[in-house]
């Protein structure tokens, strides 16, 4: 079997790329019926992602659409769900603002410890966005399973090239494929990979009825982006580690969070080949100082999201409030030369 780096590039058949078939309906003799339940380019992408993560994959219209499907498709009113208190803000807000109306309770917890008792499902993040905390997957998942808890691991930042959570016992892996997997900030798409094919069938049925499928264009762009995933992950990880070290030594930076610093001993046991593109740092002073820094870069875009070819940076207090320090800046390291990025960052810190 080909190694992951080769599987990302090669596909079966005579064509070097997957044809972009936008058909919304299909002849009944072909095995497909209607785009809402599946389409050829989406199936190609799902097959590739399933082989990378080691399970049965499904695409969704976005990462949060994937989270919604996992929650509503597998849980029932009254179920409690553990969510990292320092993880992706969108997941916490989804449960607090919307899914709570359907009887699902989000329970914040420290993912570097144990999953709380009495929860039906637990989300973990490897690493968390934007705090970069990292759970000890093996014992955490084993303890969760012992109490009957399903474990969903959001591995968006790591990608399957650095970590495959199903190998550590997770039930479901989730990706905001908009980010590192697609990699070019031009495709909104989510992915779920299930260890149990029956769970994947259940989520497929839910997706078909609720209509949260990713369209052919997004799936095709995802496949295009995946071809360069290996080189992008390696380049951005190398640059992120270098920038993390330099930021840690800068007098205007109070703290840097990055799994490769030290490195984090837990993250180092699980991440293979690098620590990813994402880091965060706290600017010394108040939140206004951090805002001046984020607005002062010229090469790094002051924009949201992560995992793209273009480096992006933003303060997170504007969205998350007191969940994060006022001076915290999240930086997604792209493919620019690391010296150009450092010149831009250090100049912004001086101007800010």
N, C-alpha and C positions, 0 to 999 in steps of 0.2 A: 504494500500500500504506500502511496506517495506520502511524503512528509507534508505537514500543513502548509509550508511556504510554497510548495509546488501545487498542492490542491487549490490554493487561492487563485492560481493563474490558469490552470488547465481545466478543460471541460470535455465531456464526451462529444463525439460527433465530428463533422467536418468543419463546422464554423468555429472560429476562434473566440467569438463572443456569443452570448445568448441573444437570439432574435427578440426584438421588442414587439410583442404581439399585444395590441390594445383591445382585442376583441372582448366585448362584454358578455357574449353568449356563444355557445359552441354546439356543433352537431352532436346529437346524443350518442353517436357511434364512437366518439373520440375519448370518452372517459371523463370529460369535463362538461359542466352544464352552464354555469353562470359565474361571472367574475367574482361575485361576492363570496362564493365558496372556494375559489381557487382559480389560478390562471397560470399559463406555462412559465413565464419568466419568474413569477413568485415561487413556483415549485422548484425551479432551478436554484434560486437563492436559499430556499428552505433546506434543500438537499445538502448544499454546501455548508450552511451554518450547522446543520445537524451533524455532519461529519466532523466539523471542527470542535464542537462542544461535546459530542458523544451522546446525542439523544435525538428526539423527534422535535423538529423545529416548526414554528409558525410565525409568519410575519403579521404585523399589525400596523395601523395607520400612524402610530407614534409610540414612543416609549410609555407615555402615560396611558394610552389606549391599551397597551399590553398589561400594565399594572391593573387597570380597571377590569379587563377580561379575567385575569387571574383571580382577582378578589370576588367579583360577582359570579364568575363561572364555577368557582370551587367552594365558596363559603355560603353561609346561610345567616339570616337575621339573628342577631344575638352573639355571633362569633366575635372574638377579640383577636386583634392582630398586633404583633409586636413590631415596632418601627424604630430604627436607630435614631436617637435624639439629635445626633449630629450629622445625619445623612442628608440625602437629597430632599430639598424643601418641597418639591412638587408632590412627592409621595405622601408626606405628612399632611399637606394641605388638601390633597385629594380625599383622604380619609376624614379629616376634620370638617371640611366644607361640604362635601357631597356624599361620600359613602356612608357617613354617619346617619344620614337621613334614611338609609336603607337598612339600618340596624347593625352596621359594622362599626366596632369601636377600635380606634387606633390607640395603642399603648406605647408611649415612648420608653426606650430602654437603652442602656449602655452596651453596645455590641461587643466591646472588649471583655465583657463579663458573660453572664449566663442569660439565656432567654427566660423571661419571666414565666411563672406557672400560669396555667389556665388560658393559654392562647391557642387558637386553632392553627394560626399561620404566623411565621416569623420572617421578616425581611432582614437580610444582611447585605452590606455593601463592601466590595473589595477593590479598592479602598472606598471610604465614605467621601462624598462630595458635599461640602468643601473642606471638611475637617481632616481628611486623610487618615482617620482611625481605621484599624484593620482587625477583623475578628479572627480568633483561632478556630478555623473552620471545623477541623476534625472533632474535637471534644464538644464544641458548641452544637454542631449538627447532631451528634450522637445523643447528647443530653436532651435536645429538643425532640428527637424521634422517640426517646424513651417515655416522654409524656404525651405522645400522640400529636405533636406539632409538625405541620408541613413547613419546609424550609425553602424560601425563595431567595436566591442570591443575585443581586444586581451587580453584574460584572462589567458594566459599561466602561469604566475607566481602564480596567485591565485588558479587556478583549480576550478572546480564546487563545491568543498566542502567548499570553503571560500566565493565564490561569483558566482551568477548566473545572468549575466547582462541582459538576456531577461526579467527578472522580473522587471527591472528598465527601460524598454522601448527600449532596443537595438534591432536592426533589425537582426543582425548577431553576433554570438560569434565565435571567432577564437582561436584555440590552436595549438601551436607547441607541438604536443603530444609526440614528441621525448623526451621531458623534463619531467615535473612532472608526467604526466599521465602514460607514459610507465615506467619511473622511474629507469631504470637500464642501461642507456647509451648504449643500444644495438638494438634500433628500430628507424628507421627514418620514421616519419609519422606525418601528419597534420590532423586537424579536423575543420570542419565548422558546426555550428549549427544554423539553421534559424528559426526565429519566424513564418515566412510565408511559408507554405508548397509549394506554387507556386514558391517561390524563390529557395527553395531546389530542386524542379524539374528542374528549369532552370540550376542550377549549376550541377545537375546530368547529364543533356544532354551535357553541356560543358565538363565535366570530361570524359564522354564516348567518345566524338569526339576527344579530345586532349590527352587522355591517361594518365592523371595524377593520376590514382587510386593508393592507397596503396595496395601492394601485400598481399597474405594470411599470409606469415610469419611475416611481420610487424604487421598486424592486430592481429594475435595470440599473439605475444609478448606484444602488447598493452593490450589485455584482461588479460594476466597473470599479468602485472604490476598493472592494475587497482584493482586487488583483495587486494593489500596492500596499496592503495592510502591513505585511512583514517589514518592508523597508521603512514605512512611516513610523511604526511602533519603535523600531530600533533607533531611528534618528531622533524622534521626539523624546524618548526615554533618556538617551545619552545627553541631549541638550538640557533637559529638565534637571538632571542630576547636577550638571555643571552649574547651572543658574542657581539651584538651591544652595550649593556650597558658597557661591559668591554672595548671594543675598544674606546668608547666615552671618557673613563677616562684615556686612555693611553697617555703619553706625546708625543709619536711619531706619533700620529694620529691627523690630523688637523680637520677632519670632518667625521661624519658617517651619512649615509642615510639609514633609515629603517622606514617603516610606523609605527612600534610598538614603536619607541622612542617618548616619549611625552605623548601619541601617536599622530600621525597625526590625527587631529579631523575629517577630511573628510574620510580618509581611515577607521577610527574606526567606522564610521556610516555604512559602506558598507561591510567590511570584518567581517565574523562571525566565531569565533573559532580559530583565529590566524592570523598572518600577513605574512606568507609564508617563504620560504627558502632563499630568495635573499636579500642581503644587499650590499652596497658599502661603501668604506671608502677611504679617501685621506690621503696618507702618507705625513707627514711634510717634507718639502724640495722640491727638484725638481723631475722630472720624473724618473731620474736615481735611486733615493732612492726607489721609488715604484717598479721599476724593480728588484732591489736587494731583496726586501722583497718577491716579488712573486716567485723568484727563490730559496728562502731560506727555504721554508716549506718542510717538509719531509713526513708528513701524508697527508696534503691537496695537491691534484694534481694541478700542474701549467698547466691548460688545459682550453679549452673553454667549452661552454654550461653550463647548469644549471638543477636543479631538479632531479639529479640522487642520488643513494644511497651513492655514493662516493663524498665527498666534493671537489669542484674545485675552483680555484682562478686564476685571471689574470688581468693584467693592460689592459685597453681598449683603451688607447691613440694610441697604435700600429695600431689599425684598424680604429678608429673613428676620429683621429686627434683632432682638436680644438673643436669638439662637446663636448668633455669631458675634465676635468682637467688632466694635465699630470700625476699627482700623484694618480689618481683614480684607485682603485683596486676593482673589482667585485668579491664577494664571494658567492658561492652557498653552503649552509650548508646541509650536508648529514646526515647520520645516525650514524656516529661515536659518541663516548661518548663526551659530551661537554667539559669535563676537558682535554681530550686528544687534542681536537681541540684548546682549549685555550693555552695549553702548546706549541703546534706547532706554533700558530700565534704569541704569545708573544715572543717566541724565535726568530722567523723570523724577527720581528720588531727590536729586539735588534741586531741581526746579520746584518740586512740591514742598 
